[in-house]
Amino acid sequence: MKKNALLFVCLAGAAFAIGQQPGKLSIIPQPVSVEKHAGTFRITAGTHIEVSQKDSGALHVAQLLATYLHRATGFSPVVKTGTANDKKGNMIRFVLNRKEDSVLGAEGYRLEAAGTGVSITANKPAGLFYGMQTLLQLLPEEVTAGTVTRNVVWQVPAVTITDYPRFAWRGLMFDVARHFFNKQQVMTFIDQMVTYKYNLLHLHLTDDQGWRIEIKSLPKLTETGAWRVDKTGTFGTFSEPQPDEPRTYGGFFTHQDIRDIIQYAADRFVNILPEVDVPGHSMAAIASYPDLSCTPGNYHVAAGEKFIAWSDTGFYALIDNTLCPANENVYTFLDKVFTEIAQLFPFPYIHMGGDECAKNFWEKSDAVKQLMQRENLKDMHEVQSYFVKRVAAIVESKGKKLMGWDEILEGGLAPNAAVMSWRSTKGGITAAKAGHEVVMSPSQFVYLDLMQGDAAIEPPVYSTVRLKTAYQFDPVPDGVDAKFIKGGQANLWTEQIYNTRHQQYMLWPRAFAISESVWSPKSKKNWSDFVRRTETHFKRLDAAGIKFAPSMYDPIIKASKDDKDVVKVELSTELEGLDIYYSFDNSFPDRFYPKYTQPLVVPKDAANLRIVTYRGENTIGRQIIVPVADLRKRASKK
């Protein structure tokens, strides 16, 4: 009886260890080089962690690993300093190269796992940290749970990995202005991004809907600008806030909060880029200090109501949300802001925004007309360029470099400014060819606030970036000198993101795809293998309690009409090997319903199309209901 019980425990342990099998490694982002060997290394209560020399950064990485392993396994691995000749087994060893390895650079590493232990070697502690992230991905998915999981065999496949990043700038932008996320939530965001080797957090700190950073010399920015009327629903469609409605929603980071976040990020080898978005997107600042506007009036912090009119040809403001480029008080104000920003943030760049600046109120301003005459400015683009150059001088006077969205190119770019290209790669190409530093962030590939599947099931946003599209992102366009491309970045705007659960849903798995585009060699990217690895990481996210989007399993729906006004529907899938089943009779399709094999003709009197995807005999996609009326609207669009 005891023998049978022991056999059951062994089999259960083996079953729990299937998350990472030799020959089926699922590392994201894909390493430069992987050699698989026979055997495994098993972490036990007797495993210790050793650092080859007394380096504070290396010791810190070792202690982080000890903490992660303790939470998952219950073991308490001892961290100690050893010698390079120590041959004892059952250890995880961190080694800093005494002579720099030119292949690895500042963030690369070599990881060697064998039956006796694991060795991670790097030139710098950052490389050890990324090697540690790979080691954690080699362990069963339960390592992500954050609590002790019993009956798991904590083993690492025998492997040799050489790895280093393609780009030094591997960014994620987190908009904490539209909806506020507090210090602990930002720290959790950092923990999740470093798992996939991101190293740059871009904090969008100010916008029309909130000013999120304390500026001690300008207290109204947080007394007034950090708070608005609380509204729930579809952002951009809310009713106008009334004077008697309480301003209860919001928050901001104190100087100490920022210091804490910066230290937390630095401990995980993440730099933080602060953004103060001007001259547009400035309603919260103007609500705090109305004299910053060209247009006298009563202002409030926007709560999600519409005040910009958009069309296919451009946009204009219904309410002036811009700082006045002809007002010297604006530059005094910005000097105070950037003085405190520069003192808080050690990163060498400050982002000034510069995007989506509606200029229709400038066109009416006598002060702007006088400025144009005085400075010989031909049009509104040159007016904004004048503003950008003034801001660049302020930022540079604080010992920092200026970065902005690609609109700062319009009218002439400040001499030393760097460009973050979001509307496409075009702005980045122009800037790079002019010798400026560029971070590529084109919305059609890397805007993670956009829908990831069909509008019938996704929270409504104006456009879509599916996972396969995100995976196609390449920061270096053809014909551009790569030395001017600092790297790439994905952006998470939060107009429609109210909480961390939905924030996670929008990030993952598309942030997997971008991480591979900015870390892995271009030649290593493979969509089919990426999908396999992504599905393994879904299990890891589940174990960690992190939400993700299953949109890659849902069908792509395309509607059209023929000359007789008959609606036809074409269905396809991002992934191979999926079958689509459908119904028009208002019942719920499963695999015993008609399978999609050719374009569907919508029955004349049908009200809804219902579809679901299967992999073999198992449901894998979500049930999607698309009203026929919606299909007709889609078919009418050219």
Buried (B, 14 or more C-beta within 10 A) or exposed (E): EEEEEEEEEEEBBEEBBEBBEBEEBBBBBBBBEBEBBEBBBEBEEEBBBBBBBEBEBBBBBBBBBBEBBEBBBEBEBEBEEBEEEEEEEBBBBBBBBEEEBEEBBBBBBBBBBBEEBBBBBBBBBBBBBBBBBBBBBBBBBBBBBEEEBEEBBBBBBBBBBBBBBBBEBBBBBBBBBBBBBBBEBBBBBBEBBBBBBBBBBBBBBBBBBBBBBBBEEBEBBBEBBBBBBBBEEEBBEBEEBEEEBEBEBBBBBEBEBBEBBBEBBEBBBBBBBBBBBBBBBBBBBBBBBEEBBBBEEEBBBBBBBBBBEEEEEEEEBEBBBBBBBBBEEBBEBBBBBBBBBBEBBEBEBBBBBBBBBBBBBBEEBEEBBEBBEEEEBEEBBBBBBBBBBBBBEBBBEBEBBBBBBBBBBBBBBBEEBBBBBBBBBEBBBBBBEEEBBBBBBBBBBBBBBBBBBBBBBBBEBEEBBBBBBBBEBBBBBEEBEEEBBBBBBBBBBBBBBBEBEBBBBBBBBBBBBBBBBBBBBEEBBBBEEBBEBBBBBBBBBBBBEBBBBBBBBBBBBBBBBEEEEEBBBBBEBBBEEBBBBBBBEEEEBEBEBEEBEEEBEBEEEBEBBBBBBBEEEEBBBBBBBBEBEBBBEBBEEE
